[in-house]
Structure formats: C-alpha cells, structure tokens
Amino acid sequence: MTSEIVVVPHTHWDREWYEPHDVFRLRLVHMLDRLIGILEAEPEYRFTLDGQAAAIEDYLEMRPEMRDRVMALVQREQLSVGPFLILLDEFGCDGETIIRNLELGRAASARLGRTMPVGYLPDMFGHAAQMPQILAGFGIRHSALWRGVPADVAEHAFAWVAPNGDAVRCEYLFDGYGNGLDMFALPGQLPALAPDYAARTASWYGDDPVLAMLGTDHSAPPEDLAEVIRDYDATGREPHLSIATLDGHLSRYATDAAALAVLPQVHGEMRSHARGNLLPGVFSIRTNLKREMARSEQALTAAERLDLMFGSRDHRSFFDTAWYRLVESTAHDSVTGCGVDATAEQVGTRIHTAGHIARGVIDTVLRDVSAAVSPAQHLVFNPSGFARRAQVEVTLHGVDAAALPAGVQLLDPLPTVLGDERMRSADLPKILRRIHGRELFGQQINGYEWGEQSLRFQVAESPEGVWDLAAFTVELEERVAADAGGDDLWHVETIADARHRALLAVDVDGLALAAVAEATAAVSDDPVTVTTGSLSNAALTVTVNADGTVRIDGADGSSIDGALALVDDGDCGDSYNYGPVDPASAVRNASSVDVAVIEEGPLRGRLRIRRVYDLPVGLTEDRTRSSETVPLVTETTIELREGEGFLRVGIDYVNTASDHRLRVLVPVGGAELDASRSAGQYATTVRGREAEGGWGEFPLPTYPAYRFAAAGSTAVLVQKLSEYELVSTPGASDALAVTLSRSVGMMSVNVHPLRDEPAGSEIPVPGAQYLGVAVHTDLAILVGADDATAVRAADLFRHDPLVVRGSGETDGPVPEAAFPVELSGDVVLESARRVGDAAELRFVNYLSDARDVAFSAPGSWTRVDLAGEVQEAAFDASSARTDAGAMLSIRRSL
C-alpha cells in the first residue's frame, strides 16, 4: 500500500449553470480574493484553478489591480492556470474550436507567466476520440479526467490513444474530482481517515502515491489546510501527506513512448457509463443553441478563408474576439443547454456575436473584391477546399423569361412597388428625409417623373445615369409653395425595375473566386426532373409516399424506403437525460399530408411535404401523456440539385407541445447491423448498438454526430451537433433516428426513470420546453455510400458558397487568390487562416486508413504542430500522406 497521499486543492468552477455567468463571477471574485491571501501567507499552499484560464480572466477583469500578485503566484507555481480557456463539452463544438480553445487558454495563462501542461477534463459528458492528438499537438502529454472511462480500466493511469496513434498519459479520477473531500470532512479525524482512504484505494494505486483531489463545484479552499497537514505529518504517521498542484504531482510520471507502452491502453472516444453518469440528453436539449454554434463556427472559418485568400485589411482583432466569444460558449454547462433559461439566453447572445463578426468580415472582403467586375456579374467564393459546381441565388433585373439562357433557373419575382401612398402637399418634404444621396428604400434612384398631383420614382439596385438631388429639391419646394393651403393630395410611388430571384451555377476551385452572369452560367448536363411527387437526377430518384415519407433509389441499385418518418415520444426526463414514457403513446402517423412543388428545376428541384401530427399537449401528474392533443404542423422540404448525389432535407415546425421528443428516421437498408459510425471533432468513430453501463444511469445507445451519422451504406449528413440512435423498426430495416428536438421543463429532476441520482438542482426551465419556438433542421441523405464519399459530401454540405454582386464600372479580371489551391482525394481542409505573416492550412483524415493529402499549392511549406512549433522546415505538401485519423498543419509565408 502507498506511503503517500498527495492533496491537490482545487475548485471546479462552472462559469455559468444554475446561475448566469455574472452571478457566479461575483462569487468567484470573492473566492479568489481570499485564496490569493492564503497562498501569499502560506508558501507551501498550492491551488489548481480548474484547467481553464477564463476563471482568472474573469477575475482580473474585475480586479485588474491584482494582476501582479496573481502573476507572482503563477510564476512561483503555487497557482496553476490553463491550458484551456474554458472547460468545454468536447462534443458540443467542432474540432477546430477545440484547437482554438487551447490556443486562447495557453495564451491567456502564458501572459501570467506559466501554463499548466495538463489536459484537465474533469467533468465533461464524455471524451472525444481526437483529444489525445490535440493535446499532444500542443506538447501536452498529461491528462486527467473522470467520466466516460471504460470498465476494464482498473489502474489509476492509462495511455489514452487517438485514432492516429498519438497518446497521452491519463490520470483517471476514478472516484471523481472531489475524491479527497471525505478525509477533511470531519475536524480532527484526519489521522483515521487518511489511512482508511489509502487502504480503500490501494487496488488502484499500488505503491504509487494516492491522488486526493480536494475541491468540488464552486468550492472555496480550506484556509488552514497547510497547517492541518503539517500537524498531521509532524507525528510521523503514514501515509505521509503533501500538497501539490495537479501538474506538480503528475510531473513525477514519465510520458515517453516507453512509459506509455507499459500502461493499459484506451483507444479513441470514452463514452462508457461504467463509473459515472454521462448525461447524454444534453445533446438534444435546446437544439437551437447547437444550430447557432455550428452556424457561427462555419461562418467564422469561412471568413478566415476568404480573408486569407482575398482580404486586404487587418481583421485579426475581430477574429480574436469572435473566437473568444465562441469558445467561451462551448463550456460543458453552456452550449449543452443544461443550465437555467437565463444562462441559455446569455450563451446564445455570445454565439450570435461571433457569427455577426464573421458576417461583417465576409461582407467587407466581398465588397472590396466586388469592384473588380460590373453589376452584370456576380463573384462566387467557394469556402471548401474541394472544387465544386456551386449554385448561388442572385437577383436578376429586367428578366425576359422566354429569352433566359439555359443555365438560369428563375425562382420568385420580387416586389416592384416599394412605396405607394397619398401625401398632402405640406408633407412632401418628408420625401427628402428618406433620400440619402441617391438611395431610397434600399435602392438607387435612376429617375423620377412629376405628373398632375403625382410623383413616381424609378429605382434599381445599381445606379444608372445622373441623379441631381439639388435640382429635385428645388422642384419639390416649388410644388409645395404652389399649394398655399398645403392640402392638395399627391400620389407618390416608388417603383423598382422588374426583378426575380434566380439560381445560377458556376464551377469554382477550392478557396477561389469565380465570376458568373446570366449568359455565362454553367449549363447542366444532369438536370433535375420534378413531378408533383418526385425528384430525380442521374444519381437519385426520390419518390414521396402517401404517408409523407420518401423512397430513395440510387443509380447504383441502392435503395431505402420510408425515409423521413417522424416519431414523437413522451419525455418525463430533464435537460440531462431523456425520460421514456409508455412506448405505446408514441405518435407515428400524420393526421394530414400535403405535397407541393416549390421549384421545378432544372438546376434545383424542391418539394414541400406538409404533415400535421396530433400530439399530446404534455404529461399528466402521473407522468403519462395527456389525452388532450394539439396539432404540430411540420414542413419538410426535400431538395435535389443537378449533379449532386445526396438528397438535401430541411425540416421546420413551431413546437406546440410539452415534454416530448421528436425524431426523424432514415432507414439504412439492412437489419441487425452491428454498429453505427459518426464523424465529428476531427474523427470518425464506430459505436456498437449497446452502450456500456454499470453506474446509476441506464446506458441509452444515443450518440453525438457533428458531420454525419452512418450505418450500413446509408449516411445522414448533419450541420450541427445532433443526437442519433441506430434503432430497429418492426418489419423493416434498421434506421438512424436523429433527434430534432427534445422538450422538458426541469433542469434536473430528483427522481428520474433512467438515473439514480439528480444531475443538479430541481429548477424549472420553462424555456427548455420550446413552446412557440421555431425549430429548423438541415440534413442530407446519402445512399450506397462509403465513408470517403460521406466525408467529401459533408464538407460541401457544410460550406455554402458566398456570393456578391459586382460593383465596378467595368468587367475586369477575377481577383486571384493569395495562392492557388488544388485539393483532391479524401482528406479535408479544415482550417485556412492568417497567422502573423504566414498562411496556415490544417487538414484532417477522417478515414480508417492512410490517405494522400492530394494537395498542391505554390510556395515553400513548413510542417508545424498545433502550437505552431516547426516539425519539418522544408515540407513537400504535394506528396504528403496522412495516417488514419491524422491531422496535418502546414504554413508558408505570405
């Protein structure tokens, strides 16, 4: 048995949860005020500040005068901060956001003098497969965590191995991150409790020192801890007690390849319920938060790519701010939505802020490049690294439908009457206040005409001819003066030229611009055919069934039927766990089905399937579904594009019921499949049909997906964190069930059918019921596809092209990118940005075997790790090959 117990004082500081951020921050400031005094008075005292630099950033924002004192403690290694900015939920954001989290956290703690070199992940709801590779990429070789570790781990340490083989040493907090509290719970009992704890943990530690984590959620440090331990040790008792930071303790263990090789090996993600609750219901609650997170991530990475290739201004501080807002929203009680309503509202605001900044950069760069061509053309930017046929919606003027080129698909006509009113002569001067230069109602004035008691403006998006505001003002004043009483009525109209929304297609390389106009739009050799109940192109035929589900037939002979069935179950759970209600109460059949053609091709075909379901209004007091029903109107838009091999789907509804879960089913073309797969956080993970249990939580086999979920040869592409399950359907093939939304009214319930203990306080969260909230979900379906096809399709599905109308006087050459990019194959370009005076590109191989990067671009490239340290000074990117599951980062001077 060990002769030493190492006590690590710490706090687990949920930045926001059952209180919003600023309530918790006030408590944090008072706690740290006290802690700093303790550490300064007791040189032997050590404290670990939860692995997240945001806690100290929040403190110093309120106490800037304390910076020097904090820095002194950090540099003396009494106070450990970082390496993360925020303790994230590893499945609640994309892989690039995890990398930026560590970048920001390491930078913030480095400004204080030192970064804790431990990937401390104490309370996440499971752990992503790529975390060891990400940590190792930053030079971090130690980790420590609690939830998710599989049952066959029986020692306090193991080697955690990423899909590419990178490994870190993981200290398993098998008894939680507050395992040392009991030793100090009773004053004066330490001499008895310390040996007892050492004996109880002997099977885990053997002769190694026992790690006693002394702290819990929002805890304050015991002021007399150092004195209590000195008094205990002065008696010569065993085990010996000492105080350390977490990294101070772990530094005694080697992390080289030889040391890791002798440890038990755990590969990939950890989502076992064997020794702790995973609380997987957080993936499906407040689904709009997840959607906005993904949209802001995608907008921000697109803005970085556009700015790298075509930007001419300095947007670094804007990107820094946007990533900070986004990263701080990924905390494991933030984007997960398992806090109170006020917390969710604040998280949503921060996420939107990041998205707004991204949009501002995109608008600015596109406006700058738009001057290269005239308004007769549009410039299209492809944010994906893969070349593509891009479809963009534009506005066309003066359309003659009969004379349209073959590459144009007309959509909706836009209003031409922008203003139609009667005005007294005395009120005519109001018109001048509406005109800004020559802009009126968002259009440009190209002419006007006075009639008898009438005035008509002709406006358009682009200015033509001369507009003389001064001359118009004189004319208006003359007419006002001519009516002494000011009561004559004038008919004032603002008429725009004939305009239509239209769809154009253009071929564009990865990270490149292309120009397109009506006459130059690409003509499809694979047009979409649309009928009142079907869509088809060369790759797919999609037929709507009478019940509103669809059949999808691939040209290769693959086929699934009954896709897009909706199933609604009762939910008596909370924000942490789904709570099943009698399966017989599930609603599967629509009370009405209506199908309408929205777009007729040939570039894009769309059908709208409107289904109405009569749902129980909520639950009764005995947790059964109510007999009273309320209609839920769902609109499912199915879309097929020319030359595209997957079916795009948009599902919309305004939630009208409480305490329920709505899922969409996609058959996978086979029965009794052994496993499913999902992509996200820069890895593809294979999962069995059953989850490992053992703790006081039933292990539902519901899992997270961020790029796609797949089983057999069917894949469902998703655009946000989505919960899915591989389910059996009576008399049919297995299906992927993707949760659209889950509605509950309690943050945590004390008594849960699938969980033995509460996950938090029993606090009402009416906002999580989503009553009256519009829910929109985008997904796509691939049939007969392998994972390589799904990886490429998911990338194109996530990255919509960006378009801007030309603003120049003439048509000049299309602006050239900072450097041309050619990317083929199956490895995905995940990040392209400016880092100082260099361009940095990051690639990810999501597949289970090694692949060529299949990338070429001019210039001298350097391979770097995630921290930016040079790994290979002269790197031949054109012949690079990535291991299965590997990331590759390269840089070149701009």
CORDAMO-V622509 format. One record per run of one state. SS is the DSSP state (helix for helix, strand for strand, loop for the rest). FROM is the first residue (numbers start at 1). LEN is the number of residues. If there is no record, write none. Layout:
# CORDAMO-V622509
ss: <SS	SS>
from: <FROM	FROM>
len: <LEN	LEN>
This chain:
# CORDAMO-V622509
ss: <loop	strand	loop	strand	loop	helix	loop	strand	loop	strand	loop	helix	loop	helix	loop	strand	loop	strand	loop	strand	loop	helix	loop	strand	loop	strand	loop	helix	loop	strand	loop	strand	loop	strand	loop	strand	loop	helix	loop	helix	loop	helix	loop	strand	loop	strand	loop	helix	loop	strand	loop	helix	loop	helix	loop	strand	loop	strand	loop	strand	loop	helix	loop	strand	loop	helix	loop	helix	loop	strand	loop	helix	loop	strand	loop	strand	loop	strand	loop	helix	loop	strand	loop	strand	helix	loop	helix	loop	strand	loop	strand	loop	strand	loop	strand	loop	helix	loop	strand	loop	strand	loop	strand	loop	strand	loop	strand	loop	strand	loop	strand	loop	strand	loop	strand	loop	strand	loop	helix	loop	strand	loop	strand	loop	strand	loop	strand	loop	strand	loop	strand	loop	strand	loop	strand	loop	strand	loop	strand	loop	strand	loop	strand	loop	strand	loop	strand	loop	strand	loop	strand	loop	strand	loop	strand	loop	strand	loop	strand	loop	helix	loop	strand	loop	helix	loop	strand	loop	strand	loop	strand	loop	strand	loop	strand	loop	strand	loop	strand	loop	strand	loop	strand	loop	helix	loop	strand	loop	strand	loop>
from: <1	4	11	12	13	21	42	47	49	52	53	54	63	64	76	79	81	84	85	88	89	95	111	118	122	127	128	131	138	142	146	148	149	157	162	167	173	181	185	190	201	202	206	210	215	217	218	225	235	240	244	246	251	257	262	264	268	270	271	272	273	280	284	285	286	287	311	316	329	331	332	341	371	374	375	378	382	388	398	401	404	408	414	417	425	428	430	435	436	437	439	441	443	452	454	461	469	483	489	497	499	509	513	517	529	532	534	537	540	545	550	555	559	564	565	572	580	581	583	586	587	588	592	601	604	617	619	620	625	626	629	642	647	655	660	668	675	681	683	689	697	698	703	706	708	712	714	719	722	728	735	744	746	747	752	753	755	756	764	765	766	770	774	783	787	799	802	806	808	809	822	824	828	836	838	845	851	853	855	857	861	865	870	876	877	880	881	883	887	894>
len: <3	7	1	1	8	21	5	2	3	1	1	9	1	12	3	2	3	1	3	1	6	16	7	4	5	1	3	7	4	4	2	1	8	5	5	6	8	4	5	11	1	4	4	5	2	1	7	10	5	4	2	5	6	5	2	4	2	1	1	1	7	4	1	1	1	24	5	13	2	1	9	30	3	1	3	4	6	10	3	3	4	6	3	8	3	2	5	1	1	2	2	2	9	2	7	8	14	6	8	2	10	4	4	12	3	2	3	3	5	5	5	4	5	1	7	8	1	2	3	1	1	4	9	3	13	2	1	5	1	3	13	5	8	5	8	7	6	2	6	8	1	5	3	2	4	2	5	3	6	7	9	2	1	5	1	2	1	8	1	1	4	4	9	4	12	3	4	2	1	13	2	4	8	2	7	6	2	2	2	4	4	5	6	1	3	1	2	4	7	1>
